[in-house]
Amino acid sequence: MTEQMKCCRLEDSAYPRRLQPLEDKPRLLYGYGRLPKEHLPSLAVVGARNCSVYGRNMAYEFSRVLGGMGIQIVSGMAAGVDSAAHEGALAAGADTFAVLGCGADVCYPASARRLYERLKQAGGVWSEFPPKDPPLAWHFPRRNRLISGLADAVLVVEARQKSGSLITVDCALEQGRTVFAVPGRVGDALSEGCNRLIAQGASVAWSPQAILDEMGWNGKIPQKTRTVGENPGLGLATADKLVYSCLDLDPKTLSQIQQETGLPIGELAAALLRLQLMGAAEEIWKNTYVKGTNRVCPEASGPEHEKNKNGKHRSK
């Protein structure tokens, strides 16, 4: 049976209190699932559609760790950073919410259908646009104010110097939200936006703990996750554990991993293959590996890494 769409009116008691102070708040919200809980912290995670492996992993890991701490994750369900953030929160069993730039009954991008259906059950999918409204380019900058508005802080993971994600930052600053940015490599085009934000005074998100500390969320929310890298649910063999603990979000070559683990090349290759099959390791190019997106259980799927076919950022 098809789930019935909900409509939340401005005068309803369920209308988000975080949106009430906005001058341009929508009078109607359409969606599925539920809205973010008022008594729990909420973090918006945004970034590039055509993100790097580093950006995708960072979005996933920050959302997994913070989501497991009881923090609600809000994003836009776009390919790249947005989808990775939702997937990380889902892997931790956390509440996560998507704000769409089209009608809430329109799955955009279409390739995110599986994620879309999961979000309807494990959080919510919402929009100010009426049912069946298509994903028009001008809708997305407008919806960004709701992504930041439903959150207490905004985390920018990866963004070009002229990225649509920076529209969300502008909205966040106007709304009085704290802005965090994940630092990136100097000279990397995908990191220019974040590095510039940090230079202009944004808080440096060098770890999930940095966000917890600055926002004062420590000790005020139930802790439901382990520290980054812990994953007893994988049930790894000794060699696999050694290799897994050596992997990082930054790429490492096969020779680097062998040097750090001391394993014979044959045993190392076998361990890497097993970890890849579990989703706990990923070969991003030949003989170069990063920690995989499956860090909770063998069944957990990593973030959906979709490509923006037209390559444009304007609809972010």
C-alpha positions in Angstrom: 0.0 0.0 0.0 1.4 3.4 -0.9 2.2 5.6 2.1 0.0 8.7 2.3 1.8 12.0 2.1 1.5 14.3 5.1 0.9 18.1 5.1 2.2 20.2 8.0 0.8 23.7 8.2 2.4 26.7 9.8 -0.3 26.9 12.4 0.0 23.2 13.4 1.7 22.3 16.6 3.9 19.9 14.7 5.4 22.7 12.6 9.2 22.8 13.3 10.1 25.4 15.9 13.5 25.9 14.3 11.7 27.3 11.2 9.4 29.6 13.0 11.8 32.6 13.2 12.5 32.5 9.4 11.0 35.5 7.6 10.5 33.4 4.5 9.3 30.2 6.2 7.0 28.1 4.1 3.3 28.0 5.2 3.1 24.3 4.2 5.4 21.4 4.4 4.7 18.2 2.5 6.4 14.9 3.2 6.7 11.4 4.5 7.9 10.1 7.8 8.4 12.5 10.6 10.1 15.9 11.1 13.2 16.4 13.2 12.6 16.2 17.0 12.8 19.5 18.7 14.6 18.3 21.8 17.5 16.6 19.9 20.5 18.3 18.3 20.3 18.5 14.5 23.2 18.9 12.1 23.0 19.7 8.4 25.6 18.0 6.2 26.2 19.5 2.7 28.8 19.3 0.0 29.7 18.6 -3.6 27.7 16.2 -5.8 30.8 15.2 -7.7 32.8 14.7 -4.5 36.1 12.8 -4.1 36.4 9.5 -2.2 37.8 11.6 0.6 34.7 13.8 0.7 32.4 10.9 0.4 34.1 9.0 3.3 34.2 12.1 5.5 30.5 12.8 5.0 29.7 9.2 5.8 32.0 9.0 8.8 31.0 12.3 10.4 27.3 11.4 10.0 27.8 7.9 11.3 29.6 8.9 14.4 27.5 12.0 15.2 24.3 10.2 14.3 25.2 7.4 16.6 25.6 9.9 19.4 21.9 10.9 19.0 22.4 13.8 16.6 19.8 14.1 13.8 21.3 14.5 10.3 19.7 16.7 7.7 20.7 16.9 4.1 19.3 17.1 0.5 19.5 13.5 -0.8 21.7 14.7 -3.7 24.4 12.5 -5.2 27.8 12.7 -3.5 28.1 14.2 -0.1 24.4 14.4 0.7 23.7 10.8 0.0 26.9 9.8 1.9 25.7 11.7 4.9 22.3 10.0 4.9 23.9 6.6 4.5 26.3 7.2 7.4 23.4 8.2 9.6 21.3 5.2 8.5 24.3 2.9 9.2 24.3 4.1 12.8 20.5 3.7 13.2 20.2 7.5 13.5 17.3 9.8 12.5 18.1 11.4 9.1 16.0 13.8 7.1 16.0 14.9 3.4 14.7 18.2 2.2 14.0 18.0 -1.6 14.0 20.6 -4.3 10.9 19.0 -5.8 7.7 17.5 -4.6 8.2 15.0 -1.8 6.6 12.3 -3.9 9.3 12.8 -6.6 12.4 10.8 -6.1 15.3 13.0 -7.3 17.8 11.8 -8.4 15.9 8.8 -9.6 18.9 6.6 -9.0 18.5 7.3 -5.2 15.2 5.3 -5.0 16.5 2.9 -2.5 17.8 5.7 -0.2 14.6 7.6 -0.7 12.5 4.7 0.5 14.8 4.1 3.5 14.6 7.8 4.5 10.8 7.6 4.5 11.0 4.9 7.2 14.1 6.0 9.2 13.5 9.7 9.4 11.6 11.8 6.8 11.5 13.2 3.3 10.1 16.8 3.2 9.5 19.7 0.8 7.8 23.0 0.6 6.9 22.3 -3.0 3.5 20.7 -3.8 3.2 17.0 -4.8 4.5 16.2 -8.3 6.4 19.5 -8.7 9.5 18.7 -10.8 13.1 19.4 -9.7 13.5 22.8 -11.3 16.9 24.5 -11.0 15.6 27.5 -9.0 14.0 25.2 -6.4 17.3 24.0 -5.0 18.8 27.3 -3.8 15.4 28.0 -2.2 15.3 24.6 -0.4 18.8 25.2 1.0 17.4 27.6 3.6 15.3 24.8 5.0 18.2 22.4 5.2 20.1 24.9 7.4 16.9 26.0 9.1 16.0 22.6 10.4 19.5 22.3 11.9 21.4 23.8 14.8 24.7 23.8 12.8 25.9 23.2 9.3 28.8 21.0 8.2 30.3 21.6 4.8 32.4 18.6 3.8 33.7 19.4 0.3 32.8 22.3 -2.0 34.3 24.2 -4.9 34.9 27.9 -4.6 31.6 28.6 -6.4 29.5 25.8 -5.0 25.8 25.7 -4.5 26.6 24.4 -1.0 27.8 27.9 -0.1 24.2 29.1 -0.6 23.3 26.9 2.4 26.2 28.5 4.3 24.8 32.0 3.6 21.4 30.9 4.8 22.9 29.4 7.9 24.7 32.6 8.8 21.6 34.7 8.3 19.7 32.2 10.5 22.4 32.4 13.2 23.6 28.8 12.8 27.2 27.7 13.5 29.1 26.7 10.3 31.8 24.0 10.3 34.0 23.1 7.4 36.1 20.0 6.8 39.6 21.1 5.7 41.0 19.8 2.5 44.2 19.7 0.5 45.7 23.0 -0.7 45.3 23.2 -4.4 42.4 20.7 -4.6 39.5 22.4 -6.4 37.0 20.5 -4.4 38.5 21.8 -1.2 38.7 25.5 -2.2 35.2 26.3 -0.8 35.9 24.7 2.6 39.4 26.1 3.0 38.1 29.6 2.1 35.3 29.2 4.7 37.9 28.3 7.4 40.0 31.3 6.4 36.9 33.5 6.8 36.2 32.2 10.3 34.2 29.0 9.9 34.9 26.4 12.6 37.3 23.7 11.6 35.7 20.2 11.7 38.9 18.3 12.2 36.9 15.5 13.9 33.4 14.7 15.0 34.5 15.5 18.6 35.3 19.1 17.5 31.7 19.6 16.6 30.5 18.0 19.8 32.8 20.3 21.9 32.0 23.5 20.1 28.2 22.9 20.1 28.3 21.8 23.8 26.5 18.5 22.8 28.8 16.4 25.0 27.0 14.6 27.8 23.6 15.9 26.7 22.7 13.2 24.2 22.6 9.4 24.4 25.8 7.8 23.0 24.9 5.0 20.7 28.1 4.5 18.7 31.7 3.4 19.1 34.7 5.4 18.2 35.8 5.8 14.6 37.4 2.5 13.4 35.9 0.2 16.0 33.7 -2.5 14.4 33.4 -5.7 16.4 30.4 -6.6 14.2 32.7 -7.4 11.3 34.1 -10.4 13.1 37.5 -10.1 11.3 40.3 -12.5 11.4 43.6 -11.4 13.0 45.3 -10.4 9.7 42.1 -8.7 8.5 41.9 -6.7 11.8 45.5 -5.6 11.4 45.0 -4.4 7.8 41.6 -2.8 8.6 43.2 -0.8 11.5 45.9 0.4 9.1 43.5 1.8 6.6 42.4 5.4 6.7 40.1 7.8 5.0 43.2 9.1 3.1 44.4 6.7 0.4 47.3 4.3 1.1 49.3 2.3 -1.4 49.8 -1.4 -1.1 53.5 -0.9 -0.3 52.6 1.6 2.5 50.1 -0.9 4.0 52.7 -3.7 3.8 55.3 -1.6 5.5 52.9 -0.7 8.4 51.5 -4.2 8.9 54.6 -6.3 8.2 52.4 -8.9 6.5 53.7 -11.0 3.6 52.4 -9.7 0.3 50.3 -12.8 -0.4 48.6 -12.7 3.1 48.1 -8.9 2.7 46.4 -9.3 -0.7 44.1 -11.9 0.7 43.1 -9.8 3.7 42.4 -6.8 1.4 40.3 -8.9 -0.8 38.2 -10.2 2.1 37.8 -6.6 3.5 36.7 -5.4 0.1 34.1 -8.1 -0.2 32.7 -7.0 3.2 32.8 -3.4 2.2 35.3 -2.6 4.9 38.0 -1.6 2.4 37.8 0.0 -1.1 40.4 0.1 -3.9 40.0 3.5 -5.3 42.6 3.0 -8.0 45.1 0.2 -8.7 46.8 -1.0 -5.5 45.6 2.1 -3.6 43.1 1.6 -0.8 40.9 3.5 1.7 38.8 2.4 4.6 35.5 1.3 3.2 32.1 2.7 4.0 30.8 -0.5 5.7 31.9 0.1 9.3 28.9 -1.1 11.3 28.0 -4.6 10.1 28.5 -6.7 7.1 25.0 -6.0 5.9 25.3 -2.3 6.0 25.7 -0.7 2.6 27.9 2.3 1.9 26.8 5.6 0.6 25.5 5.7 -2.9 28.1 7.4 -5.1 26.1 8.9 -8.0 27.4 11.2 -10.7 25.7 14.4 -11.7 25.1 13.8 -15.4 25.1 17.4 -16.4 28.0 18.3 -14.1 26.4 21.5 -12.9 26.3 22.8 -9.3 23.7 25.4 -9.7 20.9 23.0 -8.5 22.6 22.2 -5.3 
